[in-house]
Amino acid sequence: MSDPFNIVNIVLSMTILFFLRHFLSFQEIAQRTSITTFIPLLNIRQSYLFIMGFLFWALSLIITPINQFLSPQVFLLDILRISFLIASTMYIAHALMYFAILPIRKKRKPPDMVLIDRFRWAGIAVMIGLSLFLIRMGDNSAISNVIAHWIFPVWQLTIIAHTFWILLSSEHPMSWFILIILVSWSASIPAELNQVHSITCITLVLFLLLLLRANFLYVEETFKHANSFKLQKDAMISFLKKLSGSEESQPEKNLGQTPAAHERESYFMGGFDLNRLLQQTLRYGMDLTNASAGAIFVWDDIEQLFMKSKNEPGKGRLLSARVVEGPYPPELEMGYQPNLASRISYIHEVVCSEKIPIGKGIVGLAAKNGISIRITDAGHDKRIQQQYEPFLQIKSMLVVPLKVDDQTVAALSVVNPKNEDARFSPSDEATLSAMAEQAAHTLGSAIMHNSLQAIERLERDMELAKEVQQLLLPKTCPHLEGYDIAAASVPAQEVGGDYYDFFLLDEDRLGIAIADVSGKGIPGALTMATVRSALRALSKQDKTAREMIIELNRFIRPDMRQGTFISMSLAVLRLSTGELQLARAGHEPLLLLKDGQSQFDQITPPGIVLGLVNGDIFAKNTEIQSVQLNEGDTVVLYTDGITEAMNRSLEEFTLERFLYSLKQNRNRNAKDTVKAIRDKITEFSGNIPQHDDLTLVVIKRRPQKANPANRN
């Protein structure tokens, strides 16, 4: 007659198997949905080992009544029963060892599960070999009795003892309960081999309680995940509502904002004010975590970052605080300062003035790695610089990155929960990270919106400046009896810094100016406009070229920006005689090609660039030089953009190529000469964008009969 406890044990084993199968299905769902299980729970690998172990245990229990029913009893079934018990011990012990992986006590190493897995397979191979050996030897062999009743039990007890030793180093929440099970299990081994199943029943009940406890923890953790997910969802929705102005936010109430102030800030990013968005994000993050202080650190080049291809943070990039709330401590030690607690605004200025390199400190490390960092005991963390003042000392710290498309664009840092003894929890970290994720996308949209608006405004401004500059340059060149004049100016950008002009001083004198303003774009164009206005005013006075250029320097120098200067050539041509007086302020030489000659003369009277030195020094170093233009002579004025134009090989056009091109076109009229030079430079440069403005003025003296009188 079968032992009734054996029936109970079979039921317990089948219950455990049934429970594990359903528990495993939940784990597989969790794995597919990326829900991570925390340490007290079984993992899928562990569950499979338990299933195999209890399956072998159940088979050994089922074999017992079958063999007892047979008469005589079959020795083979007895050997299978013992072999299944050993296999069960190896699988279940292996599964229990997973509880010792994390966490473990200090200075102890976790077990090598790969090596243990190999030992288990080797043990099964040895067990099969011994079982076959026992079958061959037969029931009456003394060796068989020794192996079956001594070797196998000792083997099982050794495995259990080894598992016990490994679990001693574990700090698992259920480790002591597992140790009690191992003690009970070791006591049941001899009884199980002798088919006394009452003691084994206790062990199976304890195993069932262990799995029920794991299931309870699993359900508890599921509720925590669900609650955390709900908090994260509520945080994101509430954050979006806050930005849209559909609800008042608690942080602003706590900070004592007036309803009018709240109303002004409640509209959804009207104009995408970046600092306001960051301030709202910080205040809401502090409210979620109940933090007493916080700051948001942003890359210095964040605006450019969104307009370029995505690059990982590299060397040389710096973080700085854009917004700060509460007593947030600086990175550097401030030392003792009287009444510092009443100077929060000063502390904020210090925090905002600091530049944090990538990877430095907690904030720099979170920004570099793109992962949140939570510190519960900051007093013992050597990475944190503690301040002298107690109210600035960090007790707990939480930093989360703000990422857009896996790229960190900022870092939100909060310190010290308002509750004196509280520390930031994993729930705080999860909720703040969820809010930061939504805030980062909003931040990215704001920056992109601002950048695109800035580009559009710049394009409109450039177009307007281009139109203004075109109005400043002469629409046509003068048509004068005996002279052929042509000019062209091509800016490197939409708006350039080159300038040329023609103006009549009286009925017989023509003023000719060409200049190159340092700096391109709108600043250069504005400087050019100032020079033109001043020069036109001076042209109404009866002055020589030298006197006008000296007065021009006195007029514009006080208003010149530091580092800005102007090179200029100013010539006065007496139309009746062809005499040309030249004053030069550091500009390129005037080129003169006499009729019948093959080489250009370079006219270079001394002179310093405009805006660099005061009037007296400028006047002492400025001289005038006269040349005579006869019929057939050619005068050329130009800016350095012509000689310094580059091709793909970074070769310059050079003065030699320029002079050679001028000589090739000496017999053409002025307009065709200017066009030929522009075509030659375009051919030389190819499709390389020009890096400097190009300006060219060509004056040819023709016989009187060549041009009918037509003076404008």
Residue, then its C-alpha position, 0 to 999 in steps of 0.5 A: m500500500s502506498d504511503p499517503f504522504n507520497i500522494v500529497n507530495i505528488v500533488l504538491s509537485m504538480t501544483i508547483l509545476f502548474f504554478l511555475r508554468h503560469f508564472l513563466s507565461f507572465q514573465e514572458i509577457a513582461q519580457r516582450t513588453s520590456i518590463t524589467t523584473f527587480i531582484p527578488l523575482l524569478n527570471i525566465r532562465q531560473s523558472y525553466l530550471f525550477i520546472m525541470g527540477f520539480l518535473f524530475w522530483a514529481l517523476s521520482l514520486i510517481i515511480t514510487p507507488i508504481n514500483q510498490f504495486l509491482s511484485p516483485q519490485v523492478f530494480l530499474l525503476d528504483i534506479l530511475r527514481i534515485s537518478f531523477l532525485i539527483a537530477s532534480t537536486m542539480y536543477i533546483a540547486h542551480a535555480l536557487m543560485y540565481f538568487a545569489i547573483l545580485p546583490i551580494r555582500k561586500k568583497r564577495k564575488p557572485p557565482d559564475m552561472v555559466l560554469i555552474d551550468r557546465f557542472r550541472w551537465a557534467g553531473i547529469a552525464v556522470m549520473i547517467g553513467l553510474s545509473l547504467f553501471l548500477i543496472r549492469m551490476g544488478d540489485n544484489s551487488a554490494i557496489s550497487n548498494v554503496i552507490a545507491h545508498w551512500i554515493f548518491p545521497v552524499w552527492q545530493l547533500t554536497i550540492i545542497a551544501h554548496t548552494f547553501w555556501i553561495l547563498l550565505s554571501s547573498e543580500h537577497p530579501m528572501s535569502w534567509f528563507i531559502l537557507i531554511i528550505l535548504v536545511s529542510w531539504s538536506a534533512s529530507i534526502p535520506a528519508e526520500l531515498n528510504q521512501v519515508h515521504s512525510i519529511t519530504c512533504i515539509t520541504l515541498v510546502l516550503f518550496l511552494l511558499l517560496l514561489l508564492r512569495a515570489n509571485f506576491l512580490y511580482v504582483e507588488e512590483t507590477f503594481k509599482h510599475a503601473n503606478s510609476f507609469k501612471l505618475q509618469k503619464d500624469a507628469m507628462i500630461s500635466f507638464l504639457k497642460k502647464l505649457s499650454g496654460s490650461e491649468e495653474s501649476q503648483p510650483e508657481k503657487n509655492l513660489g508666490q507668483t501673482p495671477a497676472a504673472h502666471e497669466r503672462e507665462s501661461y500661454f503656450m510658448g508664444g514666441f518660444d521664449l527658451n528661458r521661460l520654457l526652461q524655468q517652467t520645466l525646472r519649477y515643475g521638476m522641483d514640484l514633482t520631486n519636492a526638491s528645495a533647489g534645482a538648475i537646468f544646464v544647457w550646452d553653450d552651442i545648443e542653438q547651433l547644435f540643432m541646425k547641424s548634423k547630430n554629433e556626439p558631445g565632444k571635447g571643448r563643449l561646455l555646459s552652463a546653467r540657464v535657469v536656477e531656483g532655490p539655494y542651488p550650490p555652485e560647483l566650486e567652493m565658495g568658502y565663508q561669506p557673511n550673510l550669504a543665505s540672504r543673497i540667493s540672487y548672488i548665488h544664482e549668478v555664480v552658478c550661471s557663470e560657471k562653465i562645466p566641461i563634458g564629463k566633469g562632476i555629476v552634471g557633466l557625467a550625466a550629460k556625457n553618458g545620457i543617463s540619469i544619476r541619483i545620489t542618496d547619500a551625497g555627503h560620502d560621494k567624493r564627486i560632489q564639492q560640498q560648500y562651507e555653508p550648511f544651507l548649500q550642502i547637498k544631501s541628496m541629488l538627482v540629475v536627468p538628461l534632456k535628450v532629443d533623438d538620443q542626443t543630450v541637449a541639457a541636464l536637469s539637476v535637483v537637490n535636497p528634498k524639502n523633507e529634512d530626512a528624505r532622499f530622492s527615490p527610484s520613483d522620483e527618478a522615473t517620474l522626473s525622467a519621464m517629464a524630462e523626456q517630454a520637456a526635451h522634445t518641447l525644448g528641441s521644438a523651441i530651439m528649432h523654431n527660434s533658429l528658423q525664425a532667426i534665419e528668416r529674419l536674417e534673410r529678410d534683413m540681408e535682403l533689405a540691406k542688399e537693397v539699401q546697399q544697391l542704392l548706395l552704389p552708383k547706378t551708372c558710371p559717369h558719361l564724360e567727354g574724353y573718358d570711358i569709365a566702367a565699374a562693378s562690385v560683386p559681394a561675397q555674401e548677400v551684402g558686402g563691405d566693398y565700396y566705390d563711388f563717383f562724385l563731381l567736386d565742381e564742373d571740372r573735377l571728378g572724385i573717384a573712391i574705392a574702399d574695402v571695409s574689414g568685415k563682411g555682411i551687414p556690419g561691413a555694409l553699415t560701415m560702408a554707408t557711413v563712409r559714403s555719407a561722410l565722403r559725399a558731405l566732404s565733396k561739397q567743400d573745396k578740398t584736395a584728395r589728401e585733405m578729404i581723406i584726412e577729414l574722413n578719418r577724423f569723422i569716422r574714427p570715433d564711431m568705428r568698432q574695435g578691430t574695424f578699419i577701412s582701406m581706401s583710394l581717393a582720386v580727384l581727376r581734372l577732366s580738362t587736363g587729365e591730371l589725377q591726384l591720388a591719396r591712399a589709405g592703405h589700399e591696393p595700388l592704383l594701376l596706370l598703363k600708359d599708351g604704347q607701354s607694355q607694363f603697368d605702373q603701380i602708384t602707391p603714395p604713403g597712407i594708413v588705413l582709416g579708423l586705425v590711428n588718430g587724426d594727427i598721426f594719420a595726417k603725418n603719414t598721408e601723402i598725395q601723388s599726381v599722375q598725368l592721363n593722356e589719350g590712350d592711357t588706362v587707370v585701374l582701381y581694385t580691391d584685394g578680392i580680385t587678386e586673392a580669389m581662389n580655385r579648388s587647389l587654394e591657389e590665388f588669382t594673384l596680381e600677375r594674372f590680373l595684370y596679364s588679363l588687363k594687358q590682354n584686354r587693353n584695346r577693349n572699352a572699359k565696360d568690356t574690360v571689366k566684364a572680361i576680368r570678371d569672366k576670367i576670375t570665374e573661369f579660374s575659381g570654378n564653382i568655388p564660392q568667393h570668400d571676399d568681395l570683388t570690386l573693379v573700376v576702369i578709367k580710359r582716356r579717349p580722344q575727344k572725338a571718340n565720345p561726344a560731349n555728354r556730361n552728367 
